[in-house]
Amino acid sequence: MFRRVQLAIKRLVDFLASAALLLILSPVLALIAAAIRITSGSTILYEWNVVGLNGRPFKGYKFRTMVTNADQLKQDLLDRNEMNGGPVFKIKDDPRVTPVGRVLRKYSLDELPQLWSVFKGDMSLVGPRPPLAYEYENFQEWQKRKLTVKPGMTSLWQVSGKPLDFNEWLRLDFDYIDHWSPWLDFKIILWTIWIVLTGRNH
């Protein structure tokens, strides 16, 4: 009963905070959209086909930080994947990222459209990062425990230096799931704000 009350409070905080941030940050969102449009074309948002709570697929959005044909170019970069183990693809110096995209990524500004997903209830402010649909299809059964809670905009993995080891990523997600509390969410949000303001999102 107590945990259900905590989860209800978490959802209320997500709803109110995302609504307020979408309103307050609307001029910033408009400026970012204009910068992307002027410098690299008309596709402003990247459609993010990901998987959420209990394996439910949903479509989220990020500001586009890569060239428009990034998904096609990815095939030529697979041998440069820096993520050890698992189906996730990560490289730090991705040549597909545009100059504006580098700035957006450094300060996590590309993530701001996810506030809409939080507002709708597909995501939370804090929780394990949602996997892409094709990544989830390659998860082993035990790895799907990652999605027994709602995915989040920020996570324990992100404030822990984003280790490039898939099993360590999962360990951090499971640690969050096993020890979740409103206080833990609050600490992760504070850590995230510090990382964003200092441009240490690497």
Biotite code that builds the C-alpha atoms (Angstrom):
import biotite.structure as struc

atoms = struc.array([
    struc.Atom([0.000, 0.000, 0.000], chain_id="A", res_id=1, res_name="MET", atom_name="CA", element="C"),
    struc.Atom([2.763, 2.430, 0.973], chain_id="A", res_id=2, res_name="PHE", atom_name="CA", element="C"),
    struc.Atom([4.664, 1.723, -2.268], chain_id="A", res_id=3, res_name="ARG", atom_name="CA", element="C"),
    struc.Atom([1.512, 2.355, -4.329], chain_id="A", res_id=4, res_name="ARG", atom_name="CA", element="C"),
    struc.Atom([1.174, 5.725, -2.624], chain_id="A", res_id=5, res_name="VAL", atom_name="CA", element="C"),
    struc.Atom([4.830, 6.494, -3.401], chain_id="A", res_id=6, res_name="GLN", atom_name="CA", element="C"),
    struc.Atom([4.328, 5.560, -7.067], chain_id="A", res_id=7, res_name="LEU", atom_name="CA", element="C"),
    struc.Atom([1.202, 7.735, -7.239], chain_id="A", res_id=8, res_name="ALA", atom_name="CA", element="C"),
    struc.Atom([3.218, 10.650, -5.858], chain_id="A", res_id=9, res_name="ILE", atom_name="CA", element="C"),
    struc.Atom([5.988, 9.932, -8.378], chain_id="A", res_id=10, res_name="LYS", atom_name="CA", element="C"),
    struc.Atom([3.463, 10.104, -11.225], chain_id="A", res_id=11, res_name="ARG", atom_name="CA", element="C"),
    struc.Atom([1.966, 13.334, -9.875], chain_id="A", res_id=12, res_name="LEU", atom_name="CA", element="C"),
    struc.Atom([5.422, 14.917, -9.635], chain_id="A", res_id=13, res_name="VAL", atom_name="CA", element="C"),
    struc.Atom([6.223, 13.746, -13.185], chain_id="A", res_id=14, res_name="ASP", atom_name="CA", element="C"),
    struc.Atom([2.997, 15.242, -14.518], chain_id="A", res_id=15, res_name="PHE", atom_name="CA", element="C"),
    struc.Atom([3.271, 18.599, -12.772], chain_id="A", res_id=16, res_name="LEU", atom_name="CA", element="C"),
    struc.Atom([7.016, 19.006, -13.360], chain_id="A", res_id=17, res_name="ALA", atom_name="CA", element="C"),
    struc.Atom([6.856, 18.093, -17.053], chain_id="A", res_id=18, res_name="SER", atom_name="CA", element="C"),
    struc.Atom([3.892, 20.420, -17.640], chain_id="A", res_id=19, res_name="ALA", atom_name="CA", element="C"),
    struc.Atom([5.676, 23.289, -15.914], chain_id="A", res_id=20, res_name="ALA", atom_name="CA", element="C"),
    struc.Atom([8.969, 22.682, -17.713], chain_id="A", res_id=21, res_name="LEU", atom_name="CA", element="C"),
    struc.Atom([7.311, 22.430, -21.126], chain_id="A", res_id=22, res_name="LEU", atom_name="CA", element="C"),
    struc.Atom([5.695, 25.804, -20.508], chain_id="A", res_id=23, res_name="LEU", atom_name="CA", element="C"),
    struc.Atom([8.753, 27.523, -19.000], chain_id="A", res_id=24, res_name="ILE", atom_name="CA", element="C"),
    struc.Atom([11.174, 26.133, -21.587], chain_id="A", res_id=25, res_name="LEU", atom_name="CA", element="C"),
    struc.Atom([8.976, 26.749, -24.632], chain_id="A", res_id=26, res_name="SER", atom_name="CA", element="C"),
    struc.Atom([11.145, 29.703, -25.838], chain_id="A", res_id=27, res_name="PRO", atom_name="CA", element="C"),
    struc.Atom([14.256, 27.508, -25.527], chain_id="A", res_id=28, res_name="VAL", atom_name="CA", element="C"),
    struc.Atom([12.545, 24.687, -27.424], chain_id="A", res_id=29, res_name="LEU", atom_name="CA", element="C"),
    struc.Atom([11.625, 27.120, -30.208], chain_id="A", res_id=30, res_name="ALA", atom_name="CA", element="C"),
    struc.Atom([15.199, 28.449, -30.452], chain_id="A", res_id=31, res_name="LEU", atom_name="CA", element="C"),
    struc.Atom([16.651, 24.929, -30.634], chain_id="A", res_id=32, res_name="ILE", atom_name="CA", element="C"),
    struc.Atom([14.155, 23.966, -33.323], chain_id="A", res_id=33, res_name="ALA", atom_name="CA", element="C"),
    struc.Atom([15.108, 27.042, -35.347], chain_id="A", res_id=34, res_name="ALA", atom_name="CA", element="C"),
    struc.Atom([18.833, 26.302, -34.973], chain_id="A", res_id=35, res_name="ALA", atom_name="CA", element="C"),
    struc.Atom([18.385, 22.747, -36.252], chain_id="A", res_id=36, res_name="ILE", atom_name="CA", element="C"),
    struc.Atom([16.188, 23.873, -39.147], chain_id="A", res_id=37, res_name="ARG", atom_name="CA", element="C"),
    struc.Atom([18.613, 26.605, -40.262], chain_id="A", res_id=38, res_name="ILE", atom_name="CA", element="C"),
    struc.Atom([21.811, 24.556, -39.978], chain_id="A", res_id=39, res_name="THR", atom_name="CA", element="C"),
    struc.Atom([20.851, 21.054, -41.071], chain_id="A", res_id=40, res_name="SER", atom_name="CA", element="C"),
    struc.Atom([17.433, 20.886, -42.686], chain_id="A", res_id=41, res_name="GLY", atom_name="CA", element="C"),
    struc.Atom([13.766, 20.555, -41.971], chain_id="A", res_id=42, res_name="SER", atom_name="CA", element="C"),
    struc.Atom([13.634, 17.406, -39.826], chain_id="A", res_id=43, res_name="THR", atom_name="CA", element="C"),
    struc.Atom([13.750, 18.870, -36.337], chain_id="A", res_id=44, res_name="ILE", atom_name="CA", element="C"),
    struc.Atom([12.678, 15.934, -34.198], chain_id="A", res_id=45, res_name="LEU", atom_name="CA", element="C"),
    struc.Atom([14.065, 12.419, -34.208], chain_id="A", res_id=46, res_name="TYR", atom_name="CA", element="C"),
    struc.Atom([11.345, 9.803, -33.798], chain_id="A", res_id=47, res_name="GLU", atom_name="CA", element="C"),
    struc.Atom([12.495, 7.490, -31.054], chain_id="A", res_id=48, res_name="TRP", atom_name="CA", element="C"),
    struc.Atom([10.940, 4.009, -31.334], chain_id="A", res_id=49, res_name="ASN", atom_name="CA", element="C"),
    struc.Atom([11.595, 2.629, -27.876], chain_id="A", res_id=50, res_name="VAL", atom_name="CA", element="C"),
    struc.Atom([10.180, 0.162, -25.376], chain_id="A", res_id=51, res_name="VAL", atom_name="CA", element="C"),
    struc.Atom([8.702, 1.147, -22.038], chain_id="A", res_id=52, res_name="GLY", atom_name="CA", element="C"),
    struc.Atom([7.144, -0.358, -18.937], chain_id="A", res_id=53, res_name="LEU", atom_name="CA", element="C"),
    struc.Atom([6.646, -4.127, -19.192], chain_id="A", res_id=54, res_name="ASN", atom_name="CA", element="C"),
    struc.Atom([7.861, -4.189, -22.797], chain_id="A", res_id=55, res_name="GLY", atom_name="CA", element="C"),
    struc.Atom([5.228, -1.801, -24.190], chain_id="A", res_id=56, res_name="ARG", atom_name="CA", element="C"),
    struc.Atom([6.499, 0.007, -27.302], chain_id="A", res_id=57, res_name="PRO", atom_name="CA", element="C"),
    struc.Atom([5.968, 3.725, -27.667], chain_id="A", res_id=58, res_name="PHE", atom_name="CA", element="C"),
    struc.Atom([7.198, 6.562, -29.863], chain_id="A", res_id=59, res_name="LYS", atom_name="CA", element="C"),
    struc.Atom([9.149, 9.284, -28.149], chain_id="A", res_id=60, res_name="GLY", atom_name="CA", element="C"),
    struc.Atom([11.038, 12.246, -29.546], chain_id="A", res_id=61, res_name="TYR", atom_name="CA", element="C"),
    struc.Atom([14.418, 13.916, -29.251], chain_id="A", res_id=62, res_name="LYS", atom_name="CA", element="C"),
    struc.Atom([15.814, 16.931, -31.016], chain_id="A", res_id=63, res_name="PHE", atom_name="CA", element="C"),
    struc.Atom([17.713, 15.666, -34.039], chain_id="A", res_id=64, res_name="ARG", atom_name="CA", element="C"),
    struc.Atom([21.454, 15.871, -33.413], chain_id="A", res_id=65, res_name="THR", atom_name="CA", element="C"),
    struc.Atom([22.676, 13.831, -36.392], chain_id="A", res_id=66, res_name="MET", atom_name="CA", element="C"),
    struc.Atom([22.606, 14.103, -40.162], chain_id="A", res_id=67, res_name="VAL", atom_name="CA", element="C"),
    struc.Atom([19.298, 13.096, -41.705], chain_id="A", res_id=68, res_name="THR", atom_name="CA", element="C"),
    struc.Atom([20.599, 9.757, -43.041], chain_id="A", res_id=69, res_name="ASN", atom_name="CA", element="C"),
    struc.Atom([22.209, 8.737, -39.738], chain_id="A", res_id=70, res_name="ALA", atom_name="CA", element="C"),
    struc.Atom([20.379, 5.408, -39.497], chain_id="A", res_id=71, res_name="ASP", atom_name="CA", element="C"),
    struc.Atom([21.666, 4.337, -42.913], chain_id="A", res_id=72, res_name="GLN", atom_name="CA", element="C"),
    struc.Atom([25.240, 5.394, -42.075], chain_id="A", res_id=73, res_name="LEU", atom_name="CA", element="C"),
    struc.Atom([25.157, 3.404, -38.829], chain_id="A", res_id=74, res_name="LYS", atom_name="CA", element="C"),
    struc.Atom([25.860, 0.152, -40.710], chain_id="A", res_id=75, res_name="GLN", atom_name="CA", element="C"),
    struc.Atom([29.307, 1.470, -41.625], chain_id="A", res_id=76, res_name="ASP", atom_name="CA", element="C"),
    struc.Atom([30.111, 2.266, -37.989], chain_id="A", res_id=77, res_name="LEU", atom_name="CA", element="C"),
    struc.Atom([29.123, -0.962, -36.244], chain_id="A", res_id=78, res_name="LEU", atom_name="CA", element="C"),
    struc.Atom([32.757, -2.065, -35.942], chain_id="A", res_id=79, res_name="ASP", atom_name="CA", element="C"),
    struc.Atom([33.443, 1.074, -33.868], chain_id="A", res_id=80, res_name="ARG", atom_name="CA", element="C"),
    struc.Atom([30.886, 0.241, -31.187], chain_id="A", res_id=81, res_name="ASN", atom_name="CA", element="C"),
    struc.Atom([32.353, 1.077, -27.770], chain_id="A", res_id=82, res_name="GLU", atom_name="CA", element="C"),
    struc.Atom([29.636, -0.599, -25.679], chain_id="A", res_id=83, res_name="MET", atom_name="CA", element="C"),
    struc.Atom([30.996, -3.872, -24.326], chain_id="A", res_id=84, res_name="ASN", atom_name="CA", element="C"),
    struc.Atom([28.459, -6.700, -24.507], chain_id="A", res_id=85, res_name="GLY", atom_name="CA", element="C"),
    struc.Atom([24.739, -6.538, -25.197], chain_id="A", res_id=86, res_name="GLY", atom_name="CA", element="C"),
    struc.Atom([22.838, -5.188, -28.218], chain_id="A", res_id=87, res_name="PRO", atom_name="CA", element="C"),
    struc.Atom([23.399, -1.464, -27.551], chain_id="A", res_id=88, res_name="VAL", atom_name="CA", element="C"),
    struc.Atom([25.419, 0.727, -29.949], chain_id="A", res_id=89, res_name="PHE", atom_name="CA", element="C"),
    struc.Atom([27.426, 3.629, -28.472], chain_id="A", res_id=90, res_name="LYS", atom_name="CA", element="C"),
    struc.Atom([30.378, 5.634, -29.765], chain_id="A", res_id=91, res_name="ILE", atom_name="CA", element="C"),
    struc.Atom([31.555, 8.854, -28.141], chain_id="A", res_id=92, res_name="LYS", atom_name="CA", element="C"),
    struc.Atom([32.860, 10.699, -31.204], chain_id="A", res_id=93, res_name="ASP", atom_name="CA", element="C"),
    struc.Atom([30.092, 9.815, -33.618], chain_id="A", res_id=94, res_name="ASP", atom_name="CA", element="C"),
    struc.Atom([30.860, 11.379, -37.033], chain_id="A", res_id=95, res_name="PRO", atom_name="CA", element="C"),
    struc.Atom([27.144, 11.576, -37.813], chain_id="A", res_id=96, res_name="ARG", atom_name="CA", element="C"),
    struc.Atom([26.579, 14.261, -35.168], chain_id="A", res_id=97, res_name="VAL", atom_name="CA", element="C"),
    struc.Atom([26.110, 17.794, -36.496], chain_id="A", res_id=98, res_name="THR", atom_name="CA", element="C"),
    struc.Atom([27.872, 20.861, -34.987], chain_id="A", res_id=99, res_name="PRO", atom_name="CA", element="C"),
    struc.Atom([24.617, 22.021, -33.379], chain_id="A", res_id=100, res_name="VAL", atom_name="CA", element="C"),
    struc.Atom([24.005, 18.454, -32.269], chain_id="A", res_id=101, res_name="GLY", atom_name="CA", element="C"),
    struc.Atom([27.295, 18.378, -30.364], chain_id="A", res_id=102, res_name="ARG", atom_name="CA", element="C"),
    struc.Atom([26.239, 21.379, -28.317], chain_id="A", res_id=103, res_name="VAL", atom_name="CA", element="C"),
    struc.Atom([22.793, 19.924, -27.682], chain_id="A", res_id=104, res_name="LEU", atom_name="CA", element="C"),
    struc.Atom([24.264, 16.615, -26.552], chain_id="A", res_id=105, res_name="ARG", atom_name="CA", element="C"),
    struc.Atom([26.881, 18.206, -24.320], chain_id="A", res_id=106, res_name="LYS", atom_name="CA", element="C"),
    struc.Atom([24.163, 19.928, -22.285], chain_id="A", res_id=107, res_name="TYR", atom_name="CA", element="C"),
    struc.Atom([21.486, 17.221, -22.795], chain_id="A", res_id=108, res_name="SER", atom_name="CA", element="C"),
    struc.Atom([19.253, 19.729, -24.584], chain_id="A", res_id=109, res_name="LEU", atom_name="CA", element="C"),
    struc.Atom([18.381, 17.103, -27.207], chain_id="A", res_id=110, res_name="ASP", atom_name="CA", element="C"),
    struc.Atom([16.508, 15.228, -24.468], chain_id="A", res_id=111, res_name="GLU", atom_name="CA", element="C"),
    struc.Atom([14.026, 18.034, -23.743], chain_id="A", res_id=112, res_name="LEU", atom_name="CA", element="C"),
    struc.Atom([11.234, 16.764, -26.071], chain_id="A", res_id=113, res_name="PRO", atom_name="CA", element="C"),
    struc.Atom([11.047, 13.700, -23.827], chain_id="A", res_id=114, res_name="GLN", atom_name="CA", element="C"),
    struc.Atom([9.217, 15.927, -21.349], chain_id="A", res_id=115, res_name="LEU", atom_name="CA", element="C"),
    struc.Atom([6.184, 15.309, -23.555], chain_id="A", res_id=116, res_name="TRP", atom_name="CA", element="C"),
    struc.Atom([6.580, 11.558, -23.012], chain_id="A", res_id=117, res_name="SER", atom_name="CA", element="C"),
    struc.Atom([6.771, 12.190, -19.260], chain_id="A", res_id=118, res_name="VAL", atom_name="CA", element="C"),
    struc.Atom([3.675, 14.371, -19.414], chain_id="A", res_id=119, res_name="PHE", atom_name="CA", element="C"),
    struc.Atom([1.764, 11.623, -21.273], chain_id="A", res_id=120, res_name="LYS", atom_name="CA", element="C"),
    struc.Atom([2.915, 8.945, -18.844], chain_id="A", res_id=121, res_name="GLY", atom_name="CA", element="C"),
    struc.Atom([5.104, 6.889, -21.188], chain_id="A", res_id=122, res_name="ASP", atom_name="CA", element="C"),
    struc.Atom([8.198, 7.915, -19.235], chain_id="A", res_id=123, res_name="MET", atom_name="CA", element="C"),
    struc.Atom([9.206, 9.265, -15.845], chain_id="A", res_id=124, res_name="SER", atom_name="CA", element="C"),
    struc.Atom([11.705, 11.980, -14.997], chain_id="A", res_id=125, res_name="LEU", atom_name="CA", element="C"),
    struc.Atom([13.903, 9.271, -13.422], chain_id="A", res_id=126, res_name="VAL", atom_name="CA", element="C"),
    struc.Atom([14.159, 5.609, -14.359], chain_id="A", res_id=127, res_name="GLY", atom_name="CA", element="C"),
    struc.Atom([16.195, 3.197, -16.484], chain_id="A", res_id=128, res_name="PRO", atom_name="CA", element="C"),
    struc.Atom([16.794, 4.521, -19.978], chain_id="A", res_id=129, res_name="ARG", atom_name="CA", element="C"),
    struc.Atom([14.384, 2.958, -22.505], chain_id="A", res_id=130, res_name="PRO", atom_name="CA", element="C"),
    struc.Atom([15.976, 0.640, -25.067], chain_id="A", res_id=131, res_name="PRO", atom_name="CA", element="C"),
    struc.Atom([15.349, 1.019, -28.772], chain_id="A", res_id=132, res_name="LEU", atom_name="CA", element="C"),
    struc.Atom([12.850, -1.505, -30.114], chain_id="A", res_id=133, res_name="ALA", atom_name="CA", element="C"),
    struc.Atom([15.486, -3.502, -32.007], chain_id="A", res_id=134, res_name="TYR", atom_name="CA", element="C"),
    struc.Atom([17.727, -3.559, -28.914], chain_id="A", res_id=135, res_name="GLU", atom_name="CA", element="C"),
    struc.Atom([14.897, -4.915, -26.773], chain_id="A", res_id=136, res_name="TYR", atom_name="CA", element="C"),
    struc.Atom([14.245, -7.677, -29.299], chain_id="A", res_id=137, res_name="GLU", atom_name="CA", element="C"),
    struc.Atom([17.795, -8.909, -28.622], chain_id="A", res_id=138, res_name="ASN", atom_name="CA", element="C"),
    struc.Atom([17.553, -8.767, -24.825], chain_id="A", res_id=139, res_name="PHE", atom_name="CA", element="C"),
    struc.Atom([17.915, -12.002, -22.920], chain_id="A", res_id=140, res_name="GLN", atom_name="CA", element="C"),
    struc.Atom([14.915, -12.758, -20.711], chain_id="A", res_id=141, res_name="GLU", atom_name="CA", element="C"),
    struc.Atom([16.665, -11.742, -17.463], chain_id="A", res_id=142, res_name="TRP", atom_name="CA", element="C"),
    struc.Atom([17.718, -8.431, -19.008], chain_id="A", res_id=143, res_name="GLN", atom_name="CA", element="C"),
    struc.Atom([14.065, -7.452, -19.519], chain_id="A", res_id=144, res_name="LYS", atom_name="CA", element="C"),
    struc.Atom([13.823, -6.822, -15.775], chain_id="A", res_id=145, res_name="ARG", atom_name="CA", element="C"),
    struc.Atom([15.155, -3.391, -16.732], chain_id="A", res_id=146, res_name="LYS", atom_name="CA", element="C"),
    struc.Atom([11.608, -2.546, -17.838], chain_id="A", res_id=147, res_name="LEU", atom_name="CA", element="C"),
    struc.Atom([9.704, -3.608, -14.721], chain_id="A", res_id=148, res_name="THR", atom_name="CA", element="C"),
    struc.Atom([9.568, 0.106, -13.897], chain_id="A", res_id=149, res_name="VAL", atom_name="CA", element="C"),
    struc.Atom([8.774, 3.078, -16.104], chain_id="A", res_id=150, res_name="LYS", atom_name="CA", element="C"),
    struc.Atom([11.793, 4.325, -18.112], chain_id="A", res_id=151, res_name="PRO", atom_name="CA", element="C"),
    struc.Atom([13.165, 7.757, -17.348], chain_id="A", res_id=152, res_name="GLY", atom_name="CA", element="C"),
    struc.Atom([14.762, 10.833, -18.895], chain_id="A", res_id=153, res_name="MET", atom_name="CA", element="C"),
    struc.Atom([17.701, 10.427, -16.542], chain_id="A", res_id=154, res_name="THR", atom_name="CA", element="C"),
    struc.Atom([18.996, 7.438, -14.648], chain_id="A", res_id=155, res_name="SER", atom_name="CA", element="C"),
    struc.Atom([21.551, 6.119, -12.209], chain_id="A", res_id=156, res_name="LEU", atom_name="CA", element="C"),
    struc.Atom([23.616, 5.042, -15.239], chain_id="A", res_id=157, res_name="TRP", atom_name="CA", element="C"),
    struc.Atom([23.736, 8.586, -16.602], chain_id="A", res_id=158, res_name="GLN", atom_name="CA", element="C"),
    struc.Atom([24.911, 10.150, -13.349], chain_id="A", res_id=159, res_name="VAL", atom_name="CA", element="C"),
    struc.Atom([27.485, 7.372, -12.851], chain_id="A", res_id=160, res_name="SER", atom_name="CA", element="C"),
    struc.Atom([29.614, 8.393, -15.816], chain_id="A", res_id=161, res_name="GLY", atom_name="CA", element="C"),
    struc.Atom([27.762, 6.317, -18.435], chain_id="A", res_id=162, res_name="LYS", atom_name="CA", element="C"),
    struc.Atom([29.994, 3.229, -18.158], chain_id="A", res_id=163, res_name="PRO", atom_name="CA", element="C"),
    struc.Atom([30.507, 1.577, -21.546], chain_id="A", res_id=164, res_name="LEU", atom_name="CA", element="C"),
    struc.Atom([29.762, -1.923, -20.333], chain_id="A", res_id=165, res_name="ASP", atom_name="CA", element="C"),
    struc.Atom([26.263, -3.259, -20.880], chain_id="A", res_id=166, res_name="PHE", atom_name="CA", element="C"),
    struc.Atom([26.305, -5.536, -17.815], chain_id="A", res_id=167, res_name="ASN", atom_name="CA", element="C"),
    struc.Atom([27.410, -2.618, -15.623], chain_id="A", res_id=168, res_name="GLU", atom_name="CA", element="C"),
    struc.Atom([24.596, -0.529, -17.122], chain_id="A", res_id=169, res_name="TRP", atom_name="CA", element="C"),
    struc.Atom([22.113, -3.256, -16.216], chain_id="A", res_id=170, res_name="LEU", atom_name="CA", element="C"),
    struc.Atom([23.599, -3.568, -12.722], chain_id="A", res_id=171, res_name="ARG", atom_name="CA", element="C"),
    struc.Atom([22.982, 0.143, -12.140], chain_id="A", res_id=172, res_name="LEU", atom_name="CA", element="C"),
    struc.Atom([19.420, -0.149, -13.486], chain_id="A", res_id=173, res_name="ASP", atom_name="CA", element="C"),
    struc.Atom([18.696, -3.141, -11.240], chain_id="A", res_id=174, res_name="PHE", atom_name="CA", element="C"),
    struc.Atom([20.229, -1.308, -8.289], chain_id="A", res_id=175, res_name="ASP", atom_name="CA", element="C"),
    struc.Atom([17.856, 1.591, -8.962], chain_id="A", res_id=176, res_name="TYR", atom_name="CA", element="C"),
    struc.Atom([14.869, -0.767, -9.214], chain_id="A", res_id=177, res_name="ILE", atom_name="CA", element="C"),
    struc.Atom([15.764, -2.601, -6.004], chain_id="A", res_id=178, res_name="ASP", atom_name="CA", element="C"),
    struc.Atom([16.444, 0.535, -3.955], chain_id="A", res_id=179, res_name="HIS", atom_name="CA", element="C"),
    struc.Atom([14.018, 3.018, -5.490], chain_id="A", res_id=180, res_name="TRP", atom_name="CA", element="C"),
    struc.Atom([12.628, 5.750, -3.297], chain_id="A", res_id=181, res_name="SER", atom_name="CA", element="C"),
    struc.Atom([11.509, 9.360, -3.826], chain_id="A", res_id=182, res_name="PRO", atom_name="CA", element="C"),
    struc.Atom([14.753, 10.420, -2.114], chain_id="A", res_id=183, res_name="TRP", atom_name="CA", element="C"),
    struc.Atom([16.829, 8.448, -4.647], chain_id="A", res_id=184, res_name="LEU", atom_name="CA", element="C"),
    struc.Atom([14.937, 10.133, -7.500], chain_id="A", res_id=185, res_name="ASP", atom_name="CA", element="C"),
    struc.Atom([15.591, 13.528, -5.939], chain_id="A", res_id=186, res_name="PHE", atom_name="CA", element="C"),
    struc.Atom([19.333, 12.844, -5.647], chain_id="A", res_id=187, res_name="LYS", atom_name="CA", element="C"),
    struc.Atom([19.551, 11.636, -9.258], chain_id="A", res_id=188, res_name="ILE", atom_name="CA", element="C"),
    struc.Atom([17.745, 14.770, -10.462], chain_id="A", res_id=189, res_name="ILE", atom_name="CA", element="C"),
    struc.Atom([20.184, 16.976, -8.516], chain_id="A", res_id=190, res_name="LEU", atom_name="CA", element="C"),
    struc.Atom([23.162, 15.069, -9.948], chain_id="A", res_id=191, res_name="TRP", atom_name="CA", element="C"),
    struc.Atom([21.678, 15.405, -13.435], chain_id="A", res_id=192, res_name="THR", atom_name="CA", element="C"),
    struc.Atom([21.226, 19.166, -13.074], chain_id="A", res_id=193, res_name="ILE", atom_name="CA", element="C"),
    struc.Atom([24.872, 19.496, -12.021], chain_id="A", res_id=194, res_name="TRP", atom_name="CA", element="C"),
    struc.Atom([26.080, 17.386, -14.968], chain_id="A", res_id=195, res_name="ILE", atom_name="CA", element="C"),
    struc.Atom([23.961, 19.372, -17.430], chain_id="A", res_id=196, res_name="VAL", atom_name="CA", element="C"),
    struc.Atom([25.018, 22.781, -16.101], chain_id="A", res_id=197, res_name="LEU", atom_name="CA", element="C"),
    struc.Atom([28.702, 21.844, -16.170], chain_id="A", res_id=198, res_name="THR", atom_name="CA", element="C"),
    struc.Atom([28.497, 20.242, -19.618], chain_id="A", res_id=199, res_name="GLY", atom_name="CA", element="C"),
    struc.Atom([29.806, 16.900, -18.347], chain_id="A", res_id=200, res_name="ARG", atom_name="CA", element="C"),
    struc.Atom([27.294, 14.787, -20.228], chain_id="A", res_id=201, res_name="ASN", atom_name="CA", element="C"),
    struc.Atom([29.825, 12.435, -21.824], chain_id="A", res_id=202, res_name="HIS", atom_name="CA", element="C"),
])
